[in-house]
Amino acid sequence: MQIILLERIEKLGTIGDEVTVKDGYARNFLLPNKKALRANDANRKIFESNRARIEAENAARREDAKGEAGNVEGKEVVLIRAASNAGQLYGSVSVRDIADGLIAQGCKVTKGMIVLERPIKTIGVFDVRVSLHPEVAVTVKANVARSADEAELQSKGVDVIDAMFDTEVGGFTEAYDPNAEPGEIPADLLDEAGTAEA
């Protein structure tokens, strides 16, 4: 279907571009959300007569988004989730979780603005893109952890899964004397036992 774009759409075009898209994409997303018009003579005339107003509204929305970008840029959303010992989540983190975390911090975002490149299914710190306007995008961090302590460690740059497997937790260990014969009590322990008895 041939359409006229009413706003910039990533990987498609900018305001006023006539592009061809799949019918379903146009009917189900672009046209109902007033992001495009069907490309016909009547709509071309309407667009050209309103072009200055459409571009002015877009510029105003872009400036608002740039103002909000300073408030959102670099924020960290801490999400506590149940996960296996290997760090695999029982479920996944959704855009709604990230949007709710940002809203709780006073940011003006909607879940439609959150762009997840791939689902978050493990614990760790992930960069998430927030598209405040088609021309204004910022990055926030999603800190997914099993506890608040883990989240704090991760925000300092510690990989908790690697750290968990690196630390060897040992139980009881014997004193070691390299010169002792098998079954012989080390000399320093023998001295301690002897002085304790005396």
Order of alpha helices (4+ residues) and beta strands (2+ residues): beta-beta-beta-alpha-beta-beta-alpha-beta-beta-beta-beta-alpha-alpha-alpha
